[in-house]
Amino acid sequence: MRTHVIAQWGDWPLSKIDHLAVQTWITGLSKQLAPATVAEC
């Protein structure tokens, strides 16, 4: 949680996190991490 989620979204207001932002984040994670780890994030 701390390593991936809070590191990315900790300073963002919840109302500013939209589908496109999350999809972009997931795409970036999938280039670096195993699919199972991305699913947990």
C-alpha positions as CSV (number, residue, x, y, z in Angstrom):
1,M,0.0,0.0,0.0
2,R,2.7,2.5,1.0
3,T,5.0,1.6,-1.8
4,H,2.6,1.9,-4.7
5,V,-0.7,3.4,-3.8
6,I,0.2,6.1,-1.2
7,A,3.3,6.9,-3.1
8,Q,1.2,7.7,-6.2
9,W,-2.1,9.1,-4.7
10,G,-1.1,10.3,-1.3
11,D,-1.2,14.0,-2.2
12,W,-4.1,13.9,-4.6
13,P,-7.6,15.1,-3.5
14,L,-9.9,12.1,-3.8
15,S,-12.2,14.0,-6.1
16,K,-9.3,14.5,-8.7
17,I,-8.6,10.8,-9.1
18,D,-10.5,9.8,-12.2
19,H,-10.6,6.7,-14.4
20,L,-8.0,7.9,-16.8
21,A,-5.5,8.7,-14.0
22,V,-6.0,5.3,-12.5
23,Q,-5.7,3.5,-15.9
24,T,-2.5,5.5,-16.7
25,W,-1.1,4.5,-13.3
26,I,-2.0,0.8,-13.8
27,T,-0.4,0.8,-17.2
28,G,2.9,2.2,-15.7
29,L,2.8,-0.4,-12.9
30,S,2.3,-3.2,-15.4
31,K,5.5,-2.3,-17.2
32,Q,7.5,-2.8,-14.0
33,L,5.6,-5.3,-11.9
34,A,4.1,-8.8,-12.2
35,P,0.4,-9.0,-13.1
36,A,-0.5,-10.4,-9.6
37,T,1.2,-7.4,-7.9
38,V,-0.6,-4.9,-10.2
39,A,-3.9,-6.6,-9.3
40,E,-3.2,-6.2,-5.6
41,C,-2.4,-2.6,-6.0
